[in-house]
Amino acid sequence: MDIMTSLKNQIIGKNIRIVFPEGNEPRVVQAASLLARENMLKPILIGSIEEVQAAAGTYSLEGCEIIDPKHYNKLDEMVTELVAVRKGKVTEEQARELVLNVNYFGTMLVHMGLAAGLVSGAIHSTGDTVRPALQIIKTKPGISKTFGYFAMLRGDERYIFADCAINPNPSSSDLAEFAIESARVARMFDIEPKVALLSFSTKGSAKTEETKKVTEAMEILNGMELDFDYDGELQFDAAFVPAVAKTKVKDSKVAGQANVFVFPDLNSGNIGYKIAQRLGGFEAVGPILAGLNKPVNDLSRGCSPEDVYGTAIITANQTLL
């Protein structure tokens, strides 16, 4: 069974409510129409009825809910809640203006339990999508930063690459958090995690401030009770190639068989996934945001309806974790 079929089977018929703030964008509405028709989830499209219908064209809106922020009957309640959650950082007047922004409105629906997750970014920047989530939904207890991972798929091969999207220079504690959360999300993709903390050094073959950060992340993980295998610092070949692992790392449960890769910085993570995608022929699914209390995912502005569809299915699955 391919991974997308497996993910669909997890959510079909469960009526998980996913909000799409960009209800005036045809690619988004086309994907929502298909998701509703297949009974994959309950799409909530934000915008006026006229805007959404125009974006839908010939696509059916049956099974989709349309909410116009300007005429929402719980708007006063939403304003009050936004003032409370921002703890004095916005006035009531400012909050009333913010909730008319579709991304803030959609994020508030998630925060208030009226939707389970959010997908945006087809016509908005990453900041426009992520900022409301960080301000309102916030990160999980024990997680200081959200990060972006990719599921790298090729035939029967499945890997997780993190962080490839958000944090330019994560600390050792950040890397430890990324390892824990990446292991958790790997299981959503039917991957039993073996986590490698990557470096240009393997087990002290070089000692620099960059490698020290990775070894300190390992020390943090070693002080915790975890239900997955991990190791570091490892060069990619030591993490992935059994023959190299036998030469460089002995008695490791991860070296030579890693399937979750935590990169030491955004430079290496972003470059690494694109090399695998462009030269290795892997499908790069993501970036998928991890670490938030409730799932919010960011689309590329060059996304296709198929991309929106797949991201929504992943987002719905994240609600089950």
N, C-alpha and C positions, 0 to 999 in steps of 0.2 A: 504494500500500500504506500503510495507517495505521501509526503508530509502534508500537502494541502488537503488531500482527502481525509487524512487522519484528523487534521484540525477542524475541518468541516463537521466530521462526525461527532466531535466533542460538543458542538454548540447547536446543531440543527434542532429546531423545535423548542428551544429554551427561551425564546423571546428576549434575549439579552438586548438591552436598549443602548444603542451607540449613537452619539450625537455627531452630526456633520454641520459645523457652523457655516460652511460655504454652500448653502442651499441654492445660491444663484449661479453655480458653476456646473455646466453640462456634464463634465467628466464625473463629478461627484454624484450628481443626481442619477446618471446612468448606472453607476455602481450600486447606489442605494436601491434603485428599482429592481436590479437583479437579486440583490441580497434579500429583499422583501419577498420577491416572487419565489425564491428557493427556500423560504422560511428559515434562513440562516440566522437572522437577527431582526430586531425591530429598529429600523432607521428613523432618526429624528432629524429632520432637515430644518435649518434655521433660515428664515427669510419670509418675506411676504408671500402670500399664496400666488400672486401674479408673477413674482420673480421665480419662484420654484417651478411653476407650471411652464414658464417660458424656457427655463433651463432644461426641463424634462423633454420638451419637444413631443415626439411620438411615444416616448417611454411612459409606461404606466406608473402612477404614484400609489396604486393600491397597496396597502400594507405599510405605507410610510406616514409618519406623523409630521405635520408642518407646524412650526411655532414661529410666530412673528413677535420679536421682542417688544415692539412698540405697543402691541395689544395683548401682552401676556397678563393673565389675571393674577399671577403671583409675583408681579414685578416689585411691589412694595416690600413683600417678604424677602425677596432676593436682595434688594438694596440694604435692608436692615442686616441681613446675614453677612453681606460683603463688608459692611462697616465693622461688624463684630470680628470677622476673621482677619481683617487687616489691622485690627487693634489700634485704632486711632491714626493710622497712616493715611486714611482717606476720609473726607467729610461725607455726609449724606448726599450733598449736592454732587460731589465728585463720583461717588459710588453710583448714583443714578445715571450719570453720563457714561461711566465705564460699562454698566450692564447692557447698554445699547450697542456696545462693541460686540460683534458676533462671537469672537473667541472668548471674551470674558463671560458673555451670557452662557455659552455652551459649557464652559468650565464650571460655572456656578450650578448648572443643572447636574453635573457630575458630583460636585461637592455636596449638594443637597439630597443626593440619592435618587434624583429623578432620571438619571441616565447612569449607565455603568462605566462608560468610557467615551473618549472623544478622538476623532480623526480630523485633522485640518492640515493646511499647508499647500493646497493646490494653487491658491492665489495669495497666500500670506507667507511672510518670512518665517524662518525657524523661531526667531525671537518672539514674533507675534503669537505663535502657537505655544511655546514653552513658558514664556514669562507669566501668563495667568496661572498656569499649572503650578509653577514654583511658588507663586504668591498665595494661592488659594488651596490647592490640593496638598502641596508640600511633599517632602520625602518621608519615607517610612521611618519609624523609630530605629535608631542605630545606623541609619544611612544619611550621610551628610550631603551627598551630591547625586543628582541623576546623571545617567550616562547613556550613550547610544551604542547598541550592539547590532551586528549583522549576523543573520543565519546564512551560512555559505553552503549552497546545495549543488551537488553534481551527481546525477545518477543516484546510487544508494549512499553516497557520502554526505555527511551532515556535520558541520562544525559551527562553533560560535566564536566570533571575533569581537573583542571589546577593549577599550572604548575607542570607537572609530569616528565619533561625531561631535562630542561636546567639550571635553576638558583638555586644554592644551598641555598642561603639565601637572598631572595628578600627583598627590603626595603618596607616601608609603601606606598610610591608612586608607586613602582613596583606593589604591590598588587592591588592598585586602577586601574592601567592600565590593569592588567590581568583581573580584573572584567569587565571593559568596553569592552575589546576586546572579552572576552569569551561570553558575552551577545550577541555581534554582530555575532559571528560565530555560536552560538546556533541556531539562526534563519535559518541558512543554513540547519540544521538538523530538521527543522520544530518543534523546541522547542521554546515556548514563555518564555524567560528567567526570572527566579526567582533566583537571585544570592545570595549564602550564603558565607560569608567570615568566614572560619572555624578557630577554635582554640580549646584548651583544656578547655577553659573558655566560659561561656555564660553570656554576659551582665555584666561583672565585677565580676563574682563569684570567679575569681582569678586575681591578679594584679601582673604581672611580665613584664620584658622587652619584652618577646615574645608576651604577650597579648596586650601590649601597641602598638606594631607595627600594629596589626590588628585594634585596635580602631582608630589609626591615619589614617589608610587607609579609614576607614569609614568617618572620618572627611573630608578627601579630596573629597570623593564621595558626601558628603552632600553639599559641596560648588559648585557643578556642576548641570547643568540641564540635566538629563538623562531620557531616554525613557524606562527604565525597572525597576523592583522592585529589591531591594537588602537589605541585613541586615547582621549584625555582631556585636561583635564577637559571633559566635554560635558554640557550640559543635555539632558534627554530628547528634546525636540523636535529639537535639532540632531543627536542620535544616530540618530533614527528617521525623520524626515520629510525626504525629499530636497530639497524646495523650501527648507526652513529651513536645511539643511546648506549649500546653495549660497550663501546669504546670510551665514551665520555662520562657516563653516569651508570653506576652499578646499583642494584637493589632499589630501583625506583619503581613505584607503581604507576607512574605517569610517563616518564621519559620513553620516547619511541612509540607511544600510543595515545598522546594527548588529543583531545577533541574540542576543548575549550581553551582559547588563547587570549590571555590578558596582556595587552601591549603596554609598554612602559610610558608611552606618551602618545598624544594625538597624531603627531607626525608619522610615527611608525605604524600606528593603527590604521590611519586613513590610507597611507601608501600601501600597506600590506593587503587590505581587502581589495583595493583596486587592481593590484597586480594579480591576485587570485582570480578576480572577476575577468579581467581583460586578457591575461595570458593563460590562465588556468582553465578558463571556460566555466567558472562557477557562477551560478545565479546568486546574486547578493540581495537578500531579502532584508530591507531595513532602510535607514536606521530605525530600530525599535527602541523606544525609551524605557529604561528600567530604573527602579529605585523610588518611584512615586507611590503614594498611598493608593491611587487609582490610576488606571492606564490612560495615558494621553500619547498619541503618536503623530509625528510630523511627516507630511508628504513632501516629495520634491515638487517644485513648481512645474517641472516638466513631466509630471506623472501622467499615466494613462488611466482610463477607467479600470483596467485590469489591476493596476497598482493600488488604486483606491480600494477595490474589492478585496485584494489579498491583505492589505494592511488592516482593514476592518475585521476580517476573520481572525487575524492574529490578536488584535485588540480585544475582541470578544473572548478569545481563549485566555488572555491575560487576566480577565476578571475571575477566572476559575482557579487561579493559582493560590 
